[in-house]
Amino acid sequence: MNRLLRKIGKYILCLFGVIITLLLVVVLVIGINSSGRPEPIADAARKSLPNSIAVINDTVINGALQRLTVRGQDKSNPVLLRVHGGPGKVEPPQAYRFNNTDLEEYFTVCYWDQRGVGPAFDGNVPEQSYTIEQIVQDGLTVTEYLRATLGKEKIYIEGTSTGTVIASFMVREQPQYYQAYIGVAQMADGIENEKLSYNYVLAEANRRGDTLAIKELSRIGGPPYATVEKGNEAVQIERFYADKYMPKGATDISAMDILKLIFLYDGWSMGYKFHIVSNGMYSPSTPILWPQFAEINMMNEMVEWPIPVYIMHGEHDHFAEYSLSKMYFDSLSAPHKEFFTFSNTGHAIHYDQPEKYREIYLKNILNL
């Protein structure tokens, strides 16, 4: 009996040693790929392209730390500024690379981590500075930096989800800075959007017989909500089920793929990688900014566009309701405008249908 116990003890110790060794190897691999330096632009033979650019610029803009990751195969290409949504959700460059939608062979692309977001988070930034108006001003400063450093009179600007509001307002303030506007999951009427989204989720929960969803959705009730706190709680619950029910595209991205994207990206420090795993992709600015976006009605804000407008939208998007986006598009005037429907797709069209997203850029926007 004692001999058996000793054998079991040795086995457990050996297994424990193997686990510790594997963990150390994993931590070492992550550490090697966490320099915080920009990953170089290289060809198939891993040779650096001579006129390429790969820069990570952590800089203070209007009193708040922000990160600009600028990447492209040829600095003579046009510039594309990507304005992420969330609000306050980090949009890492490596996620676009995974789906081959980074477009870095055709543009010099700037991925902008806004104040309080991702590696740009700074606990010393006053909460009252998390406003749509302030982020618009930050974006204009970013635009001026890109125009000056890359020698471009005009740049392209893409907004995603709530980022479509920021990008639209940037164009409204300084249209001479921009060649064209690209809206991905265009926000339109915030109040009506939340009503339609809630009604969709509740109806779908009943159709599926999802008793837990029905219970939670009945508890929060439909919008509008009495307080900001109740509204923020409700949108988290409602969006969880909307994401669950919306159709996904053909892209097969697993949890392991996501972990690889995070942990093997050299542009993030090791400390931030573990921070994002423990705290999620959203920032403390999210609950402050979301109520502001929920009140915006683009049909009252900006229907006269001085530059070309291209909008891409998932037919089954219930984060930013497709019907409202199409209504807004139909109401606006612009020198040129095009609307692209992504069928059988929800909110994340550039992840769900990357080939179509890329094709629109090449054929319709750049006319290649």
C-alpha positions as CSV (number, residue, x, y, z in Angstrom):
1,M,0.0,0.0,0.0
2,N,2.8,2.4,0.9
3,R,4.6,1.5,-2.2
4,L,1.5,2.3,-4.3
5,L,1.1,5.6,-2.5
6,R,4.7,6.5,-3.2
7,K,4.2,5.7,-6.9
8,I,1.1,7.8,-7.1
9,G,3.0,10.6,-5.3
10,K,5.9,10.4,-7.8
11,Y,3.4,10.4,-10.7
12,I,1.7,13.5,-9.4
13,L,5.0,15.3,-8.9
14,C,6.1,14.4,-12.4
15,L,2.8,15.6,-13.9
16,F,3.1,18.8,-11.9
17,G,6.6,19.3,-13.1
18,V,5.5,18.8,-16.7
19,I,2.7,21.3,-16.3
20,I,5.0,23.9,-14.8
21,T,7.5,23.4,-17.6
22,L,4.8,23.8,-20.2
23,L,3.6,27.0,-18.5
24,L,7.1,28.4,-18.4
25,V,7.6,27.6,-22.1
26,V,4.3,29.3,-23.0
27,V,5.2,32.4,-20.9
28,L,8.6,32.5,-22.6
29,V,7.1,32.3,-26.1
30,I,4.7,35.1,-25.1
31,G,7.5,37.2,-23.7
32,I,9.6,36.8,-26.8
33,N,6.6,38.1,-28.8
34,S,5.8,41.0,-26.5
35,S,8.5,43.6,-27.2
36,G,6.0,46.4,-27.9
37,R,7.8,47.2,-31.1
38,P,6.2,47.4,-34.5
39,E,6.3,44.2,-36.6
40,P,8.2,45.0,-39.8
41,I,6.5,44.9,-43.3
42,A,8.2,42.1,-45.2
43,D,7.8,40.2,-48.5
44,A,7.3,36.4,-48.8
45,A,11.0,35.9,-48.3
46,R,10.8,37.9,-45.0
47,K,12.8,40.8,-46.5
48,S,11.8,44.3,-45.4
49,L,10.1,46.2,-48.2
50,P,12.2,49.3,-49.0
51,N,9.4,52.0,-49.0
52,S,7.3,50.4,-46.3
53,I,6.3,51.9,-42.9
54,A,5.7,50.2,-39.6
55,V,5.4,52.6,-36.7
56,I,3.9,52.5,-33.2
57,N,3.5,56.0,-31.9
58,D,2.3,56.4,-28.3
59,T,1.6,60.1,-28.0
60,V,-0.4,62.6,-25.9
61,I,-3.1,64.2,-27.9
62,N,-5.2,67.0,-26.4
63,G,-4.0,65.9,-22.9
64,A,-4.6,62.2,-23.2
65,L,-2.4,59.3,-24.2
66,Q,-3.3,57.7,-27.6
67,R,-1.7,55.1,-29.8
68,L,-1.2,55.3,-33.5
69,T,-0.1,52.1,-35.3
70,V,0.8,53.0,-38.9
71,R,1.5,50.3,-41.4
72,G,1.8,50.0,-45.1
73,Q,3.9,48.4,-47.9
74,D,4.5,51.6,-49.8
75,K,4.4,55.1,-48.2
76,S,3.4,56.5,-51.6
77,N,0.0,54.8,-51.3
78,P,-3.1,56.7,-50.1
79,V,-3.7,56.9,-46.4
80,L,-6.6,55.1,-44.6
81,L,-7.5,56.1,-41.0
82,R,-9.5,53.5,-39.2
83,V,-11.8,54.8,-36.4
84,H,-12.9,51.9,-34.1
85,G,-16.2,51.6,-32.4
86,G,-17.3,49.9,-29.2
87,P,-17.3,52.5,-28.0
88,G,-14.0,52.1,-26.2
89,K,-13.2,48.7,-27.8
90,V,-9.7,48.0,-29.0
91,E,-9.4,47.0,-32.6
92,P,-6.0,45.3,-33.0
93,P,-4.2,45.5,-36.3
94,Q,-3.5,41.7,-36.2
95,A,-7.2,41.0,-36.3
96,Y,-7.4,42.6,-39.8
97,R,-4.3,40.7,-40.9
98,F,-5.9,37.4,-39.8
99,N,-8.8,37.9,-42.3
100,N,-6.6,39.5,-45.0
101,T,-8.6,42.8,-44.7
102,D,-5.7,44.9,-43.5
103,L,-5.4,46.5,-47.0
104,E,-1.8,47.4,-46.2
105,E,-0.6,46.6,-49.7
106,Y,-2.9,49.4,-51.1
107,F,-3.0,51.9,-48.2
108,T,-0.8,53.2,-45.5
109,V,-3.2,52.3,-42.7
110,C,-3.5,54.0,-39.3
111,Y,-5.1,52.0,-36.5
112,W,-6.0,54.6,-33.9
113,D,-6.5,53.5,-30.3
114,Q,-8.5,56.4,-28.9
115,R,-8.1,57.9,-25.4
116,G,-8.6,55.4,-22.7
117,V,-8.6,52.4,-25.1
118,G,-6.3,49.4,-25.2
119,P,-2.6,50.2,-24.8
120,A,-3.6,53.9,-24.7
121,F,-5.4,53.5,-21.4
122,D,-4.3,56.0,-18.8
123,G,-6.1,56.1,-15.4
124,N,-5.1,59.8,-15.1
125,V,-7.4,61.0,-17.9
126,P,-10.4,62.8,-16.5
127,E,-13.6,60.9,-17.0
128,Q,-15.3,64.1,-18.2
129,S,-13.0,64.1,-21.2
130,Y,-14.7,61.0,-22.5
131,T,-17.1,62.7,-24.9
132,I,-17.9,62.4,-28.5
133,E,-16.9,66.0,-29.1
134,Q,-13.5,65.5,-27.5
135,I,-12.8,62.3,-29.5
136,V,-13.7,64.1,-32.7
137,Q,-11.1,66.7,-31.9
138,D,-8.6,64.0,-31.1
139,G,-9.3,62.4,-34.5
140,L,-8.8,65.7,-36.3
141,T,-5.4,66.1,-34.6
142,V,-4.5,62.5,-35.7
143,T,-5.6,63.4,-39.3
144,E,-3.4,66.5,-39.3
145,Y,-0.4,64.3,-38.1
146,L,-1.0,61.8,-40.9
147,R,-1.3,64.4,-43.6
148,A,1.9,66.2,-42.4
149,T,4.1,63.1,-41.8
150,L,3.0,61.2,-44.9
151,G,2.7,64.2,-47.2
152,K,-0.9,63.7,-48.2
153,E,-3.4,66.5,-48.8
154,K,-6.4,64.2,-48.2
155,I,-6.8,60.8,-46.6
156,Y,-9.5,58.1,-46.6
157,I,-11.5,57.6,-43.3
158,E,-13.3,54.5,-42.2
159,G,-15.6,54.3,-39.2
160,T,-16.9,51.1,-37.7
161,S,-20.1,50.9,-35.6
162,T,-20.0,53.8,-33.1
163,G,-16.8,54.9,-34.9
164,T,-19.1,55.9,-37.8
165,V,-20.4,58.7,-35.7
166,I,-16.9,59.9,-34.8
167,A,-15.7,59.7,-38.4
168,S,-18.8,61.4,-39.8
169,F,-18.4,64.3,-37.4
170,M,-14.7,64.6,-38.3
171,V,-15.7,64.9,-41.9
172,R,-18.4,67.5,-41.0
173,E,-15.8,69.7,-39.2
174,Q,-12.9,69.4,-41.7
175,P,-14.2,68.0,-45.0
176,Q,-11.1,69.2,-46.9
177,Y,-9.0,66.7,-45.0
178,Y,-10.8,63.6,-46.5
179,Q,-10.9,61.9,-49.9
180,A,-13.8,59.6,-49.1
181,Y,-15.8,58.2,-46.1
182,I,-16.4,54.5,-45.5
183,G,-19.0,53.5,-43.0
184,V,-19.0,49.9,-41.7
185,A,-22.1,49.1,-39.7
186,Q,-23.3,52.7,-40.0
187,M,-25.1,54.1,-36.9
188,A,-28.2,56.1,-37.7
189,D,-30.9,56.8,-35.1
190,G,-29.6,55.7,-31.7
191,I,-33.0,55.7,-29.8
192,E,-34.9,53.9,-32.5
193,N,-32.0,51.5,-32.9
194,E,-32.2,50.3,-29.3
195,K,-36.0,49.8,-29.6
196,L,-35.7,47.7,-32.7
197,S,-32.7,45.8,-31.4
198,Y,-34.5,44.9,-28.2
199,N,-37.7,43.9,-30.0
200,Y,-35.7,41.6,-32.4
201,V,-33.9,39.9,-29.5
202,L,-37.1,39.3,-27.5
203,A,-39.0,38.0,-30.5
204,E,-36.1,35.7,-31.4
205,A,-35.8,34.4,-27.8
206,N,-39.5,33.5,-27.9
207,R,-39.2,31.9,-31.3
208,R,-36.3,29.7,-30.0
209,G,-37.9,29.0,-26.7
210,D,-34.8,30.5,-24.9
211,T,-36.3,30.7,-21.5
212,L,-33.2,32.3,-19.8
213,A,-33.1,35.0,-22.4
214,I,-36.8,35.7,-22.1
215,K,-36.5,36.0,-18.3
216,E,-33.5,38.4,-18.5
217,L,-35.0,40.5,-21.3
218,S,-38.3,40.7,-19.5
219,R,-36.5,41.8,-16.3
220,I,-34.7,44.7,-18.0
221,G,-37.6,45.7,-20.2
222,G,-37.3,47.7,-23.4
223,P,-35.8,51.1,-23.9
224,P,-35.8,53.9,-22.9
225,Y,-34.4,53.4,-19.4
226,A,-34.9,55.5,-16.3
227,T,-31.1,55.9,-15.6
228,V,-27.8,55.7,-17.4
229,E,-26.8,52.8,-15.1
230,K,-29.9,50.8,-16.1
231,G,-29.4,51.6,-19.7
232,N,-25.7,50.4,-19.6
233,E,-26.8,47.2,-17.8
234,A,-29.6,46.6,-20.3
235,V,-27.4,47.1,-23.4
236,Q,-24.9,44.5,-22.2
237,I,-27.6,41.9,-21.7
238,E,-29.4,42.7,-24.9
239,R,-26.2,42.7,-27.0
240,F,-25.2,39.4,-25.6
241,Y,-28.3,37.7,-27.0
242,A,-28.2,39.8,-30.2
243,D,-24.7,38.5,-30.9
244,K,-25.9,34.9,-30.0
245,Y,-28.8,35.1,-32.5
246,M,-27.3,37.1,-35.4
247,P,-26.0,34.9,-38.3
248,K,-22.2,34.7,-38.7
249,G,-20.3,34.5,-41.9
250,A,-18.0,31.8,-43.2
251,T,-14.9,32.9,-41.3
252,D,-13.9,30.2,-38.9
253,I,-12.2,31.9,-36.0
254,S,-11.8,29.9,-32.8
255,A,-11.0,30.8,-29.3
256,M,-7.5,29.5,-29.9
257,D,-7.1,31.8,-32.9
258,I,-8.1,34.8,-30.8
259,L,-5.6,33.8,-28.1
260,K,-2.9,33.5,-30.8
261,L,-3.8,36.9,-32.2
262,I,-3.4,38.5,-28.7
263,F,-0.4,36.7,-27.3
264,L,1.8,36.4,-30.4
265,Y,1.4,40.0,-31.5
266,D,4.7,41.7,-30.9
267,G,3.2,45.2,-30.8
268,W,1.7,44.7,-27.4
269,S,3.6,44.4,-24.1
270,M,3.3,41.3,-22.0
271,G,1.6,43.2,-19.2
272,Y,-1.1,44.6,-21.5
273,K,-1.8,41.1,-23.0
274,F,-2.6,39.7,-19.6
275,H,-4.6,42.8,-18.8
276,I,-6.8,42.4,-21.8
277,V,-7.4,38.7,-21.1
278,S,-8.5,39.5,-17.5
279,N,-10.4,42.7,-18.2
280,G,-11.7,42.2,-21.7
281,M,-11.6,44.2,-24.9
282,Y,-13.6,47.1,-23.6
283,S,-12.3,50.1,-21.7
284,P,-13.5,52.1,-18.7
285,S,-14.7,54.8,-21.2
286,T,-17.4,52.5,-22.6
287,P,-20.1,53.1,-20.0
288,I,-19.4,56.8,-20.1
289,L,-19.5,57.0,-23.9
290,W,-22.3,54.6,-24.8
291,P,-25.2,56.8,-23.5
292,Q,-23.9,59.6,-25.6
293,F,-24.0,57.5,-28.8
294,A,-27.4,56.1,-28.0
295,E,-28.9,59.7,-28.2
296,I,-27.4,60.5,-31.7
297,N,-29.7,60.6,-34.7
298,M,-27.5,61.0,-37.8
299,M,-30.6,62.0,-39.8
300,N,-30.7,65.2,-37.8
301,E,-26.9,65.6,-37.7
302,M,-25.5,65.1,-41.1
303,V,-27.4,64.5,-44.4
304,E,-25.3,66.9,-46.6
305,W,-22.0,65.2,-47.4
306,P,-19.3,67.1,-49.2
307,I,-17.3,63.9,-50.1
308,P,-18.1,60.5,-51.5
309,V,-19.8,58.1,-49.1
310,Y,-19.6,54.3,-49.1
311,I,-21.5,52.3,-46.5
312,M,-21.2,48.5,-45.9
313,H,-23.8,46.8,-43.7
314,G,-24.8,43.3,-42.7
315,E,-28.4,42.5,-43.6
316,H,-29.0,40.9,-40.2
317,D,-27.1,43.5,-38.1
318,H,-29.1,44.1,-34.9
319,F,-26.3,46.1,-33.1
320,A,-26.6,48.8,-35.7
321,E,-30.0,48.1,-37.3
322,Y,-29.7,47.5,-41.1
323,S,-33.1,49.2,-41.9
324,L,-32.1,52.4,-40.1
325,S,-28.7,52.5,-41.8
326,K,-30.3,52.1,-45.2
327,M,-32.9,54.8,-44.4
328,Y,-30.1,57.1,-43.4
329,F,-28.2,56.4,-46.6
330,D,-31.3,57.0,-48.8
331,S,-31.8,60.4,-47.0
332,L,-28.2,61.8,-47.5
333,S,-26.8,63.6,-50.4
334,A,-23.2,63.3,-51.5
335,P,-21.1,63.8,-54.7
336,H,-21.1,60.1,-55.0
337,K,-22.6,57.4,-52.7
338,E,-22.9,53.6,-52.7
339,F,-24.5,51.2,-50.3
340,F,-23.4,47.5,-50.0
341,T,-25.5,44.9,-48.4
342,F,-23.8,41.9,-46.8
343,S,-26.4,39.1,-46.9
344,N,-26.6,36.5,-44.2
345,T,-24.3,38.6,-42.0
346,G,-24.6,40.5,-38.7
347,H,-22.5,43.3,-37.3
348,A,-18.9,42.2,-38.0
349,I,-18.9,42.2,-41.8
350,H,-15.2,42.5,-42.4
351,Y,-14.7,39.3,-40.2
352,D,-17.7,37.4,-41.6
353,Q,-17.2,38.2,-45.3
354,P,-13.7,39.5,-45.7
355,E,-13.5,38.8,-49.5
356,K,-16.4,41.0,-50.2
357,Y,-15.2,43.7,-47.9
358,R,-11.8,43.7,-49.6
359,E,-13.3,43.6,-53.1
360,I,-15.4,46.7,-52.4
361,Y,-12.3,48.6,-51.4
362,L,-10.4,47.6,-54.5
363,K,-13.1,47.8,-57.2
364,N,-15.5,50.5,-55.9
365,I,-13.5,52.8,-53.7
366,L,-10.0,52.7,-55.3
367,N,-11.3,51.7,-58.7
368,L,-8.5,49.2,-59.3
